């Protein structure tokens, strides 16, 4: 029997009773899994605690840092059942264990005027202990186990991971209505009002090993909100079928028996839609070879192609591309994203362009001091047998929270979007260039979507410099978001940054001149803003009256 636990373990930017605060994004972690301990008696610190569980992963959610883990075998560690009983009764709660070499600052208490608090700005976590009186009253732990699921199922309550029937009661959108993953999920979340059951009803699959209030628990959305109602979107169903047939890397984290069940549900949805369309060619991928039902998770190729098959058919993309496609494309001007066959190239950002929407600051694309190593998240095997470090272009998600660090930001794009291209980044006199290839399995429909989507870079602070960590293809160019901490820029998230030049060449001296001019303007405006902030601070400190927000 597997017994899981999850919950809020470290609230951020709220004080404890003894005036401690964990700052946002202040925590780092030793390699997982970490120990989950239980302290039976109230003694100093977390002394005399015994390990009863593993802490398997953390994630950012409402309130701060959440954790997920698994209890040890109670037949081997007898204290496990006692700890579970007390957690279930809400008599104990979590307290994170920090390494001693942390950093902190003394700040004004957020709720007690005139008082001070200690705010942790950087600390490494090495475990969690379940104690009788956690410092943070907001923390909580939920215990979940397979035995409870079995009892519910025996009582006729459906707890299976596959959502089989919710779609039957929904209105159906027109066949041509587009489906944008991240926008749809955001609308579903708003419509659900925080009710995880309502939110999950829009998805075909829920990972029962994860907490229900975590968006990452859900997969294969087939609906969107239209006229205030949850509505079945045919193109979302087609997208789910594509993943279930193995495209885009398939669904490696879903068990085979569950994939088969998902295929049966999708087949039934296709049959229902087919009745209204009157189009016998409208079939899921696993039926296009003439099969009547989903028997395995393998895709059977169709002898002929319908319109749907044409747009969802994978392009002829080499698994091992030539190394040359990752070389500097030697662009002659600022160039937007280009998709030429399986090749992709262009500029992600340009040096001479002031990125508007950041108040009175003129912020330009940062230059890398690491050779774009933080954006190179994997390797590509080339046709000559060599390996090349490459990054991703992601499609179908939104930007990571601008307050997050490098690793959480990269994990966001890995977990919520679809990788459509592998690229190498570099710098030329015009800006940040990229060059590479579409990934195998990308369809013509996805390639067309990529061509229409401007690229957006995501830079995060690393060793005092803003470094590129990801590139995202977005639906609409937006305003960049610059986030600053006490030491300056922390992150830069900017969309639609490249405007192509009409000329074939741009003089390098012009670029340097413009860069210097903009930098001087930026320095002046920034110094003025800092001077005003200092004046207000000094006025407040000596009791002068000031009109502050």
C-alpha positions as CSV (number, residue, x, y, z in Angstrom):
1,X,0.0,0.0,0.0
2,X,1.4,3.4,-1.0
3,X,0.6,6.2,1.4
4,X,1.3,9.7,0.0
5,X,1.3,13.1,1.6
6,X,1.3,16.7,0.3
7,X,0.7,20.2,1.5
8,X,2.0,23.7,2.2
9,X,5.2,23.5,4.1
10,X,6.8,26.9,3.8
11,X,4.6,30.0,3.5
12,X,6.4,32.9,1.8
13,X,6.5,36.6,3.0
14,X,4.3,36.0,6.1
15,X,5.7,36.2,9.6
16,X,5.8,33.6,12.3
17,X,4.9,34.2,15.9
18,X,8.6,34.7,16.7
19,X,9.0,37.2,13.9
20,X,10.7,35.1,11.2
21,X,9.8,35.4,7.5
22,X,10.8,33.3,4.5
23,X,11.3,35.5,1.6
24,X,9.8,34.7,-1.8
25,X,12.1,32.4,-3.8
26,X,14.5,32.3,-0.9
27,X,14.7,28.5,-0.6
28,X,17.0,26.2,-2.4
29,X,17.1,22.4,-2.0
30,X,19.5,19.5,-1.6
31,X,19.0,16.7,-4.0
32,X,15.6,14.9,-3.7
33,X,14.4,12.8,-2.1
34,X,14.8,14.5,1.3
35,X,13.9,13.0,4.7
36,X,10.5,13.6,6.2
37,X,10.9,13.2,10.0
38,X,8.5,13.1,13.0
39,X,9.3,14.4,16.4
40,X,7.3,12.6,19.0
41,X,8.3,14.8,22.0
42,X,8.5,18.6,22.2
43,X,12.3,19.1,22.7
44,X,14.7,21.7,21.5
45,X,14.8,22.2,17.8
46,X,14.0,19.0,15.9
47,X,16.0,16.8,18.2
48,X,15.1,13.1,18.6
49,X,13.1,13.0,15.4
50,X,12.8,9.8,13.4
51,X,12.5,9.4,9.6
52,X,9.0,8.3,8.6
53,X,8.7,9.5,5.0
54,X,10.5,10.8,2.0
55,X,10.0,14.3,0.6
56,X,10.0,13.6,-3.2
57,X,9.4,17.0,-4.8
58,X,8.5,20.6,-4.2
59,X,6.4,23.0,-6.3
60,X,5.2,26.7,-6.0
61,X,1.5,27.1,-5.4
62,X,-0.9,29.3,-3.5
63,X,0.7,30.5,-0.3
64,X,4.3,29.5,-0.9
65,X,6.3,26.2,-1.1
66,X,4.3,23.0,-1.3
67,X,5.7,19.5,-0.9
68,X,4.8,16.0,-2.0
69,X,6.2,12.8,-0.6
70,X,5.6,9.2,0.4
71,X,5.5,7.5,3.8
72,X,7.9,4.6,4.5
73,X,6.7,1.1,4.9
74,X,4.9,0.9,8.3
75,X,5.9,-2.7,8.6
76,X,9.5,-1.7,8.7
77,X,9.2,1.7,10.5
78,X,6.5,1.4,13.1
79,X,6.4,5.1,13.9
80,X,4.8,5.8,10.5
81,X,1.3,4.9,11.4
82,X,1.4,7.0,14.6
83,X,2.7,10.0,12.6
84,X,0.0,9.5,9.9
85,X,-2.7,9.3,12.6
86,X,-1.6,12.6,14.2
87,X,-1.3,14.3,10.8
88,X,-4.8,13.2,9.8
89,X,-6.1,14.6,13.1
90,X,-4.3,17.9,12.4
91,X,-2.4,17.6,15.7
92,X,1.1,18.0,14.1
93,X,2.3,19.9,11.1
94,X,5.4,20.5,8.9
95,X,8.5,22.5,9.7
96,X,11.2,22.8,7.1
97,X,14.8,22.1,8.1
98,X,17.4,24.6,6.9
99,X,21.2,24.4,6.6
100,X,22.9,26.8,9.1
101,X,24.7,28.9,6.5
102,X,21.6,31.0,5.6
103,X,21.4,34.7,4.9
104,X,18.8,37.1,6.2
105,X,18.0,40.8,6.7
106,X,16.2,42.8,9.4
107,X,13.0,44.3,8.0
108,X,10.0,46.2,9.3
109,X,7.3,43.8,10.6
110,X,4.5,43.6,8.0
111,X,1.7,43.5,10.5
112,X,3.2,45.2,13.7
113,X,4.0,48.8,13.1
114,X,7.3,49.9,14.6
115,X,8.4,46.4,15.1
116,X,11.0,44.4,13.2
117,X,11.3,40.9,11.8
118,X,14.1,38.6,10.4
119,X,13.5,37.9,6.7
120,X,15.4,34.9,5.3
121,X,16.8,35.8,1.9
122,X,18.7,32.6,1.0
123,X,18.7,29.2,2.6
124,X,19.1,25.6,1.6
125,X,16.5,23.0,2.7
126,X,17.6,19.5,3.8
127,X,14.4,18.1,5.0
128,X,11.0,18.5,6.8
129,X,9.9,17.6,10.3
130,X,6.4,17.0,11.5
131,X,6.1,18.8,14.9
132,X,3.4,19.6,17.4
133,X,3.6,23.4,17.1
134,X,4.8,24.5,13.6
135,X,6.1,28.1,13.5
136,X,3.8,28.9,10.6
137,X,0.1,28.4,11.4
138,X,-0.8,28.3,7.7
139,X,1.0,25.0,7.0
140,X,-1.0,21.9,6.5
141,X,-0.6,18.3,5.3
142,X,-3.0,15.9,3.6
143,X,-2.5,12.2,3.7
144,X,-3.7,10.1,0.7
145,X,-3.5,6.4,0.1
146,X,-4.6,3.7,-2.4
147,X,-6.7,1.9,0.2
148,X,-9.0,4.9,0.5
149,X,-9.4,4.9,-3.3
150,X,-10.3,1.2,-3.2
151,X,-13.0,1.8,-0.6
152,X,-14.4,4.7,-2.6
153,X,-14.5,2.7,-5.8
154,X,-16.2,-0.2,-4.0
155,X,-18.9,2.2,-2.9
156,X,-19.5,3.2,-6.5
157,X,-17.6,6.5,-6.4
158,X,-15.4,7.0,-9.5
159,X,-11.9,7.8,-8.5
160,X,-10.2,6.4,-11.6
161,X,-7.7,8.7,-13.3
162,X,-9.6,8.8,-16.6
163,X,-12.5,11.2,-16.9
164,X,-14.9,9.1,-18.9
165,X,-18.2,11.0,-19.1
166,X,-18.0,14.6,-18.0
167,X,-17.9,15.7,-21.7
168,X,-21.4,14.2,-22.4
169,X,-23.2,17.2,-20.8
170,X,-21.2,19.9,-22.5
171,X,-22.2,22.0,-25.5
172,X,-19.9,21.4,-28.6
173,X,-18.0,24.2,-30.3
174,X,-17.8,24.6,-34.1
175,X,-15.3,22.3,-35.7
176,X,-13.1,25.3,-36.8
177,X,-12.8,26.9,-33.3
178,X,-9.1,27.1,-32.4
179,X,-7.7,25.8,-29.2
180,X,-4.9,27.6,-27.3
181,X,-3.7,25.4,-24.4
182,X,-2.5,28.0,-21.9
183,X,-5.3,30.5,-22.5
184,X,-8.0,27.8,-22.2
185,X,-6.5,26.4,-19.0
186,X,-6.4,29.9,-17.5
187,X,-10.1,30.5,-18.4
188,X,-11.0,27.1,-16.9
189,X,-9.2,27.9,-13.7
190,X,-11.0,31.2,-13.4
191,X,-14.3,29.6,-14.2
192,X,-13.7,26.9,-11.5
193,X,-13.3,29.5,-8.8
194,X,-10.6,27.3,-7.1
195,X,-12.8,24.2,-7.0
196,X,-10.3,21.4,-8.0
197,X,-13.2,19.1,-9.0
198,X,-14.7,21.7,-11.4
199,X,-11.2,22.4,-12.8
200,X,-10.4,18.8,-13.3
201,X,-13.6,18.0,-15.1
202,X,-12.2,19.8,-18.2
203,X,-9.4,17.3,-18.5
204,X,-9.3,13.7,-19.6
205,X,-6.7,12.6,-17.1
206,X,-5.7,13.2,-13.5
207,X,-2.5,11.9,-11.9
208,X,-3.8,10.6,-8.6
209,X,-0.3,10.6,-7.1
210,X,-0.3,14.4,-7.1
211,X,-2.4,16.8,-5.1
212,X,-5.7,17.8,-6.7
213,X,-5.1,21.5,-6.3
214,X,-1.9,21.4,-8.4
215,X,-2.5,22.1,-12.1
216,X,0.2,19.7,-13.1
217,X,-2.0,16.9,-11.8
218,X,-4.2,17.2,-14.9
219,X,-3.5,16.4,-18.5
220,X,-5.3,16.3,-21.9
221,X,-7.7,19.3,-21.7
222,X,-10.6,19.0,-24.2
223,X,-12.7,22.0,-23.2
224,X,-12.7,25.8,-23.0
225,X,-15.0,28.3,-21.5
226,X,-17.4,29.8,-24.1
227,X,-20.4,32.0,-23.1
228,X,-19.6,31.2,-19.5
229,X,-20.0,27.4,-20.0
230,X,-17.5,24.6,-20.2
231,X,-17.6,23.7,-23.9
232,X,-16.1,20.7,-25.8
233,X,-13.5,21.9,-28.4
234,X,-13.1,19.4,-31.3
235,X,-9.5,20.6,-32.0
236,X,-8.6,20.0,-28.4
237,X,-9.9,16.4,-28.8
238,X,-7.8,16.0,-31.9
239,X,-4.8,17.3,-30.0
240,X,-5.4,14.7,-27.2
241,X,-5.7,12.0,-29.8
242,X,-2.4,13.1,-31.3
243,X,-0.6,12.7,-28.0
244,X,-2.3,9.3,-27.3
245,X,-1.0,8.0,-30.7
246,X,2.6,8.8,-29.6
247,X,3.3,12.1,-31.3
248,X,5.3,14.9,-29.6
249,X,6.9,12.3,-27.4
250,X,3.6,10.7,-26.3
251,X,2.6,10.4,-22.7
252,X,5.4,8.5,-21.0
253,X,4.1,9.2,-17.5
254,X,0.7,7.6,-18.0
255,X,0.4,3.8,-17.6
256,X,-0.4,1.7,-20.7
257,X,-3.7,0.5,-19.3
258,X,-4.8,4.1,-18.7
259,X,-3.7,5.1,-22.2
260,X,-6.0,2.4,-23.6
261,X,-8.9,3.6,-21.4
262,X,-8.2,7.2,-22.6
263,X,-8.2,6.0,-26.2
264,X,-11.6,4.4,-25.7
265,X,-13.0,7.6,-24.3
266,X,-11.5,9.7,-27.2
267,X,-12.9,7.1,-29.7
268,X,-16.3,7.6,-28.2
269,X,-16.0,11.4,-28.5
270,X,-14.9,11.1,-32.1
271,X,-17.9,8.9,-32.9
272,X,-20.2,11.4,-31.3
273,X,-18.7,14.3,-33.3
274,X,-18.7,12.2,-36.5
275,X,-22.4,11.8,-36.2
276,X,-22.9,15.5,-36.3
277,X,-20.3,16.2,-39.0
278,X,-21.4,13.3,-41.2
279,X,-17.8,12.8,-42.2
280,X,-16.7,9.2,-42.2
281,X,-13.0,10.3,-42.4
282,X,-13.1,12.0,-39.0
283,X,-11.5,9.3,-37.0
284,X,-8.9,9.1,-34.2
285,X,-5.3,8.1,-35.4
286,X,-5.6,4.5,-34.2
287,X,-8.7,3.9,-36.4
288,X,-7.3,5.3,-39.6
289,X,-6.1,1.9,-40.7
290,X,-9.6,0.5,-40.5
291,X,-9.6,-0.8,-36.9
292,X,-12.9,-0.5,-35.1
293,X,-11.6,0.3,-31.7
294,X,-8.6,1.2,-29.6
295,X,-6.9,-2.1,-28.8
296,X,-3.3,-0.9,-28.1
297,X,-1.6,2.4,-27.7
298,X,0.3,2.0,-31.0
299,X,-0.7,4.2,-34.0
300,X,-1.8,2.4,-37.1
301,X,-1.0,4.4,-40.3
302,X,-3.9,5.2,-42.6
303,X,-3.8,4.3,-46.3
304,X,-5.3,7.6,-47.3
305,X,-5.3,11.0,-45.6
306,X,-8.3,13.1,-44.7
307,X,-8.1,16.9,-44.1
308,X,-7.6,16.3,-40.4
309,X,-4.9,13.7,-41.1
310,X,-3.1,16.2,-43.5
311,X,-2.8,18.9,-40.9
312,X,-1.9,16.5,-38.0
313,X,0.5,14.4,-40.1
314,X,4.1,14.6,-38.8
315,X,6.6,16.4,-41.1
316,X,9.6,14.6,-42.5
317,X,12.1,15.8,-39.9
318,X,15.4,14.0,-39.5
319,X,16.0,12.4,-36.1
320,X,19.7,13.1,-36.4
321,X,20.0,16.5,-38.3
322,X,23.2,17.8,-39.9
323,X,25.4,19.7,-37.5
324,X,25.5,22.6,-39.8
325,X,21.8,23.6,-39.1
326,X,22.9,24.7,-35.6
327,X,25.7,27.0,-36.9
328,X,25.5,30.8,-36.9
329,X,23.1,31.6,-39.8
330,X,25.1,34.8,-40.6
331,X,22.0,36.9,-40.8
332,X,22.3,40.2,-42.8
333,X,19.7,42.1,-40.8
334,X,17.4,41.7,-37.8
335,X,15.3,38.7,-38.6
336,X,12.1,37.4,-37.2
337,X,11.6,33.6,-36.7
338,X,11.8,31.7,-39.9
339,X,10.7,28.1,-40.5
340,X,12.3,26.7,-43.7
341,X,11.4,23.1,-44.1
342,X,12.7,21.6,-40.8
343,X,15.2,24.4,-40.2
344,X,14.4,27.3,-37.8
345,X,16.5,30.4,-37.4
346,X,16.2,34.2,-36.8
347,X,16.8,36.7,-33.9
348,X,15.3,36.3,-30.5
349,X,16.1,39.9,-29.5
350,X,18.1,42.8,-30.9
351,X,20.6,45.1,-29.3
352,X,19.5,48.4,-30.6
353,X,15.8,48.0,-29.6
354,X,14.5,49.6,-26.5
355,X,11.9,47.3,-25.0
356,X,8.9,49.4,-24.1
357,X,6.4,48.8,-21.4
358,X,8.9,49.0,-18.5
359,X,8.1,52.4,-17.0
360,X,10.7,55.0,-17.8
361,X,13.5,52.5,-18.3
362,X,15.1,51.7,-21.6
363,X,15.9,48.0,-21.2
364,X,17.8,46.1,-23.9
365,X,18.4,42.4,-24.4
366,X,21.1,41.3,-22.0
367,X,24.3,39.8,-23.3
368,X,25.3,36.4,-22.0
369,X,28.4,35.8,-19.9
370,X,28.0,32.0,-20.0
371,X,27.7,31.4,-23.8
372,X,23.9,30.7,-23.2
373,X,24.7,27.6,-21.2
374,X,21.6,28.0,-19.0
375,X,19.4,27.8,-22.1
376,X,21.1,24.6,-23.3
377,X,19.0,22.0,-21.5
378,X,19.8,18.9,-23.5
379,X,21.8,17.4,-26.4
380,X,21.0,16.6,-30.0
381,X,22.6,13.6,-31.8
382,X,23.8,14.9,-35.2
383,X,24.1,12.9,-38.5
384,X,27.9,12.7,-38.1
385,X,27.5,11.0,-34.7
386,X,28.5,14.0,-32.7
387,X,26.4,15.6,-29.9
388,X,25.6,19.3,-29.7
389,X,24.3,21.2,-26.6
390,X,21.0,22.8,-27.5
391,X,18.0,24.6,-26.0
392,X,14.3,24.5,-26.8
393,X,11.6,26.6,-28.4
394,X,8.4,25.9,-26.5
395,X,4.9,26.3,-27.8
396,X,1.5,26.2,-26.0
397,X,2.1,27.7,-22.6
398,X,2.6,31.0,-20.9
399,X,5.6,32.7,-19.3
400,X,6.9,31.4,-15.9
401,X,6.3,33.6,-12.9
402,X,8.7,36.5,-13.1
403,X,9.7,36.0,-9.5
404,X,11.0,32.5,-10.0
405,X,14.6,31.6,-10.3
406,X,16.4,29.7,-13.1
407,X,15.4,26.1,-12.3
408,X,11.7,26.7,-11.5
409,X,11.4,28.8,-14.7
410,X,12.9,26.0,-16.8
411,X,10.7,23.4,-15.1
412,X,7.6,25.5,-15.9
413,X,8.4,25.4,-19.7
414,X,9.3,21.7,-19.6
415,X,6.1,20.7,-17.7
416,X,3.5,22.9,-19.3
417,X,4.5,23.5,-22.9
418,X,5.4,21.5,-26.0
419,X,9.0,21.5,-27.4
420,X,8.7,22.3,-31.1
421,X,12.4,23.0,-31.9
422,X,15.9,22.4,-30.7
423,X,18.2,25.4,-31.2
424,X,21.6,26.9,-30.4
425,X,21.9,30.6,-29.4
426,X,24.6,33.0,-30.2
427,X,25.3,36.7,-30.6
428,X,26.0,38.8,-33.7
429,X,26.0,42.6,-34.3
430,X,22.2,42.7,-34.5
431,X,21.2,40.7,-31.5
432,X,20.7,37.2,-30.1
433,X,20.4,34.7,-33.0
434,X,19.2,31.2,-32.9
435,X,19.5,28.3,-35.3
436,X,18.3,24.7,-35.3
437,X,15.6,22.3,-36.3
438,X,12.1,21.3,-35.6
439,X,11.8,18.2,-33.4
440,X,10.7,14.9,-34.9
441,X,6.9,14.4,-34.7
442,X,6.0,18.1,-35.2
443,X,3.0,18.3,-37.5
444,X,2.3,20.7,-40.3
445,X,-0.3,22.3,-38.1
446,X,2.2,22.9,-35.3
447,X,4.8,24.2,-37.8
448,X,2.2,26.7,-39.2
449,X,1.3,27.8,-35.6
450,X,5.0,28.4,-34.9
451,X,5.4,30.5,-38.1
452,X,2.6,32.8,-36.8
453,X,3.9,33.1,-33.3
454,X,6.5,35.7,-32.4
455,X,9.3,34.5,-30.1
456,X,9.6,35.7,-26.5
457,X,12.8,35.3,-24.4
458,X,12.9,34.6,-20.7
459,X,16.0,35.9,-18.9
460,X,16.7,35.2,-15.2
461,X,19.4,36.5,-12.8
462,X,22.4,34.2,-12.5
463,X,25.7,35.3,-10.8
464,X,24.7,38.9,-11.1
465,X,23.8,38.9,-14.8
466,X,20.5,38.3,-16.6
467,X,20.9,35.0,-18.5
468,X,18.6,33.5,-21.1
469,X,16.9,30.3,-19.8
470,X,14.1,29.7,-22.4
471,X,12.4,30.9,-25.6
472,X,8.7,30.7,-26.0
473,X,6.5,31.1,-29.1
474,X,3.5,33.2,-28.0
475,X,0.2,34.0,-29.6
476,X,0.3,37.8,-29.3
477,X,3.3,40.1,-28.8
478,X,3.0,41.6,-25.3
479,X,4.8,44.1,-23.1
480,X,7.9,42.9,-21.4
481,X,8.0,42.5,-17.6
482,X,11.1,43.6,-15.8
483,X,11.4,42.4,-12.2
484,X,14.0,44.0,-9.8
485,X,15.4,43.1,-6.4
486,X,17.6,45.2,-4.2
487,X,20.6,44.5,-6.4
488,X,18.9,45.4,-9.7
489,X,17.3,43.3,-12.4
490,X,16.1,39.9,-11.4
491,X,14.2,38.7,-14.5
492,X,13.2,40.0,-17.9
493,X,10.3,38.5,-19.7
494,X,9.7,40.1,-23.1
495,X,7.5,39.1,-26.0
496,X,7.6,40.1,-29.7
497,X,11.0,41.8,-29.4
498,X,12.4,41.7,-32.9
499,X,11.3,44.1,-35.6
500,X,12.9,43.3,-39.0
501,X,14.9,45.9,-40.8
502,X,14.1,47.1,-44.3
503,X,17.8,47.5,-45.2
504,X,20.1,44.6,-46.0
505,X,22.8,45.9,-43.7
506,X,23.1,47.9,-40.5
507,X,26.3,49.7,-39.8
508,X,27.8,48.3,-36.6
509,X,28.8,51.9,-35.5
510,X,25.1,52.8,-35.5
511,X,24.3,49.9,-33.3
512,X,27.0,50.8,-30.8
513,X,26.0,54.5,-30.9
514,X,22.3,53.7,-30.2
515,X,23.3,51.3,-27.4
516,X,25.4,53.9,-25.7
517,X,22.7,56.6,-26.0
518,X,20.0,54.4,-24.6
519,X,22.2,53.2,-21.8
520,X,23.0,56.8,-20.8
521,X,19.3,57.7,-20.8
522,X,18.6,54.6,-18.8
523,X,21.3,55.5,-16.2
524,X,20.0,59.0,-15.8
525,X,16.3,58.0,-15.4
526,X,17.3,55.2,-13.0
527,X,19.4,57.7,-10.9
528,X,16.5,60.1,-10.8
529,X,14.1,57.3,-9.6
530,X,16.6,56.1,-6.9
531,X,17.1,59.7,-5.7
532,X,13.3,60.1,-5.3
533,X,13.0,56.9,-3.4
534,X,15.8,58.0,-1.0
535,X,14.2,61.4,-0.5
536,X,10.9,59.7,0.4
537,X,12.6,57.3,2.8
538,X,14.5,60.0,4.6
539,X,11.4,62.1,4.8
540,X,9.6,59.2,6.4
541,X,12.4,58.4,8.8
542,X,12.4,62.0,10.3
543,X,8.7,62.2,10.5
544,X,8.0,64.5,7.6
545,X,4.6,64.1,6.0
546,X,4.8,62.8,2.4
547,X,2.1,61.7,-0.1
548,X,3.1,58.1,-0.5
549,X,1.1,55.1,-1.6
